[in-house]
Amino acid sequence: MSQRVLLHVGTPKTGTSYLQDVLFRNRARLLKQGVNYPAERFDEHFLAALDLMRLRWGGLEQEAVGAWDQLAANVRAHPGTSIISHEILATASRTQVARALASLGHKDDGTGTEVHLIVSARDLVRQIPAEWQENVKHRAAFGFSRFLRLIHDPERSHRVGAWFWGVQEVPDILARWGASIPPERIHIVTVPRPGGARDVLWQRFSTAFGLDGLDLELGTERANPSLGVPESALIRRINRVAAVDLPPVHYRPLVRELLAHRTLSKRTDSPRLGLPPDQYPWIAELTEDWIAELTSKGYDVVGDLADLRGDEPVAEKWSNPDRPNERQVSAAALDAVKALLVEAAERQVENDRLRARLEEARRELIRARTPRLMRSMEWTVQKLEGSEQGRKALGAYRMARGRNSRSA
Amino acid sequence: MSGQRRAWGWATALRGGDTTPWQDWLDRADGDGSPFASTVPGAQQLGLLRRLNVAAAAEGRKVPEAIADRVLSASVSGRGRGDLPLIGEDTPDRFGLRPVDPDALPEDELIRVAAGLIADDVAATAAFPEPERSLVERAREVRRPWVKSFVIVGAQWRADAVRAGLVAQGHRPGGRRPTAYLLADDLGTVLAQAWTARAFDQGGPQWPDFLNGFASAGHLPPRADLPRMARSASHKYGADRVAVVLDSAALAAELGVRHLVQPPRLGAHAVDLVRRVGEPLGLLVAPDRRPHLLRTTLGERLDGLGGPDLTVPRRWETWLGTQAERTRHEIAAAGYPVLGDLDRLLPGPLAQSPVLPVDGEVLALALGLLLDPVVPPLKEAS
């Protein structure tokens, strides 16, 4: 049975991709040092989370059948410390949480596996636009203002609002996941305020996960890059006209990866997405409620809960993604067209190369299936056709035979 | 009065078959109970169990305790709100989902729980091997040498059923240089078949969203694009070997069978239930097994149920008419032989009130499947 499980259940957009990449790339090193990060593929914990919560995810869920039970079995089989990390676990219901914890060996009376719950949290001023952008990168066609209306609905009756608060409302996430875990085993890692040193967040993760002093290779680049205002608007427009024609299996590599991540995220000079200034007061008030609640619960905080107070947006600097600057959108669209053309050309080259190889293989297959006598005859004909005398001899033969053997 | 104890009392009573609504239960003097699980079940689960008790009572039955416990411990499947707290429980949490009255919940919330449970039942049937076909059945399926060479193409939902029916009569598709018979119908029906096939195959959007998506994009879904299917068949089998079928009896006569077997007739609500069950089922079985499992369980159980057939709402009448005209024009221009009247491709006037899936009806079907779950064929036989 596993002695200790570090269960990182959220939240999205808090540097989780980087953390998971470090853990995945160093899983062999970690194991040698007694820490188990059970994953054969980078998204293994994501698939396990989909399985646990029975969530569809653009067809990926088809690869998730039985993934949670496999992950839990792997954790139980490791006698030391294991780490599980995926941010969408934040939205699990109490029933799903109970199933997950039980499968990891946790017991409500404290006699089972020592489960530590870790939640990384960032201020809502940055999280709200980031979540809308994430929706846009997952085919959403609704605007930012509609998104804001949906998350403002106190009933959370729309799936967008339900999802947003499900993965972002830190006090509720901890109440759902931590109902049977002592507060000293619940750790909140706060994302530093904007402008802080880049490695502070990693240091906080390292402390929370007990990785300090372990020999790890850092410096990976995997991240979930963000888009500016015109780039987000462009992807939303693409979703409106093309998403229905692009099944997820094509949308993911072409729109999300090629256009959003590899092309448009490099345009860093455009206006950045931000919270509308008129939304700040209620967000600030809510944040104070969160801080009071989290403080009262006595959770272990790695960082400072004051980090959750986001900077007040400056009205003059705010750019509305629902009414973007059309020149900037056009410029972004040109970059997108260029990227698609280059991609199409590269694919054409690859297609041609594969077609040539296929043709070569076909010829070899025919050659292998052609009897030796036939091959000798073909060789003789080719040789004879190479000289004047040979062609005459062939002509005489064909005349004597009464028909053109080449068409035989 | 403790709200928590009151909630446990109600949950205990529901386990015993009670049908009292939550608001009435709150007024009862003897309404408290003791916990029988680690957390109070969500409002969706409690609301569903009460509706199940009502449905069972209407048939003079009682929900077995094992089924009641399954419902109470179930997860809410798919995206949306998680387990909702009950209104009237102690001081509600300051954070998280707002408490609700389970009897005032939209039926969609109850269907989310029911769909997960039905998916479990359907997935359980996958563990059992298919019953072996008898020698007579196998002999019947052997292709007769004198049978005309043919293949059946068209909207998958109908084509699969017709093909299977022909195989059962010894008319196995195939043979040398076959004729491809493209099963066609009026475009509204073909669209409904396409959505039905998708419901069994991969789930997907609701019927109006399905129509809206393709109407906005200005083209037909691939599963309903008859000219495209005809072109594809002509590439594969030769342009002179494709025939469009708009008269089933004519095809039956041409193939020498009495009639063509039609797919199960699932009403609008039944198809929508299949679509919703397919979603959580996708997390329980491999994708290639899902359509077959759904067809052999829900497809058979819901045959003839679920209200009238789907229809296209009048909102999309212009788009439907344009696409039907295009379909007719392209098929006529390609010169394929037609069994029947090509004008049958054109939809008639659309009804003032369209037939759409209704959550209440979908839930009623789901309750039936919870009371009498689908069982593996072998179990049924024993």
HADDOCK unambig.tbl for C-alpha pairs under 7 A between the chains (distance, minus, plus):
assign (segid A and resid 51 and name CA) (segid B and resid 283 and name CA) 5.98 0.50 0.50
assign (segid A and resid 54 and name CA) (segid B and resid 77 and name CA) 5.94 0.50 0.50
assign (segid A and resid 54 and name CA) (segid B and resid 78 and name CA) 6.07 0.50 0.50
assign (segid A and resid 54 and name CA) (segid B and resid 280 and name CA) 5.75 0.50 0.50
assign (segid A and resid 54 and name CA) (segid B and resid 283 and name CA) 5.91 0.50 0.50
assign (segid A and resid 55 and name CA) (segid B and resid 78 and name CA) 5.08 0.50 0.50
assign (segid A and resid 55 and name CA) (segid B and resid 79 and name CA) 6.69 0.50 0.50
assign (segid A and resid 56 and name CA) (segid B and resid 78 and name CA) 6.79 0.50 0.50
assign (segid A and resid 56 and name CA) (segid B and resid 279 and name CA) 6.92 0.50 0.50
assign (segid A and resid 61 and name CA) (segid B and resid 282 and name CA) 6.92 0.50 0.50
assign (segid A and resid 61 and name CA) (segid B and resid 283 and name CA) 6.05 0.50 0.50
assign (segid A and resid 62 and name CA) (segid B and resid 282 and name CA) 6.06 0.50 0.50
assign (segid A and resid 62 and name CA) (segid B and resid 283 and name CA) 6.27 0.50 0.50
assign (segid A and resid 62 and name CA) (segid B and resid 286 and name CA) 6.48 0.50 0.50
assign (segid A and resid 62 and name CA) (segid B and resid 287 and name CA) 5.99 0.50 0.50
assign (segid A and resid 64 and name CA) (segid B and resid 283 and name CA) 6.40 0.50 0.50
assign (segid A and resid 65 and name CA) (segid B and resid 283 and name CA) 4.98 0.50 0.50
assign (segid A and resid 65 and name CA) (segid B and resid 284 and name CA) 5.40 0.50 0.50
assign (segid A and resid 65 and name CA) (segid B and resid 285 and name CA) 6.33 0.50 0.50
assign (segid A and resid 65 and name CA) (segid B and resid 286 and name CA) 6.96 0.50 0.50
assign (segid A and resid 93 and name CA) (segid B and resid 82 and name CA) 5.15 0.50 0.50
assign (segid A and resid 93 and name CA) (segid B and resid 83 and name CA) 5.86 0.50 0.50
assign (segid A and resid 94 and name CA) (segid B and resid 83 and name CA) 6.89 0.50 0.50
assign (segid A and resid 95 and name CA) (segid B and resid 75 and name CA) 6.02 0.50 0.50
assign (segid A and resid 96 and name CA) (segid B and resid 75 and name CA) 6.64 0.50 0.50
assign (segid A and resid 155 and name CA) (segid B and resid 98 and name CA) 6.38 0.50 0.50
assign (segid A and resid 158 and name CA) (segid B and resid 80 and name CA) 6.88 0.50 0.50
assign (segid A and resid 159 and name CA) (segid B and resid 79 and name CA) 6.12 0.50 0.50
assign (segid A and resid 159 and name CA) (segid B and resid 80 and name CA) 4.36 0.50 0.50
assign (segid A and resid 159 and name CA) (segid B and resid 81 and name CA) 6.98 0.50 0.50
assign (segid A and resid 162 and name CA) (segid B and resid 80 and name CA) 5.42 0.50 0.50
assign (segid A and resid 162 and name CA) (segid B and resid 81 and name CA) 5.20 0.50 0.50
assign (segid A and resid 163 and name CA) (segid B and resid 80 and name CA) 6.45 0.50 0.50
assign (segid A and resid 171 and name CA) (segid B and resid 95 and name CA) 6.66 0.50 0.50
assign (segid A and resid 172 and name CA) (segid B and resid 95 and name CA) 5.54 0.50 0.50
assign (segid A and resid 172 and name CA) (segid B and resid 96 and name CA) 5.05 0.50 0.50
assign (segid A and resid 241 and name CA) (segid B and resid 217 and name CA) 6.67 0.50 0.50
assign (segid A and resid 244 and name CA) (segid B and resid 213 and name CA) 6.17 0.50 0.50
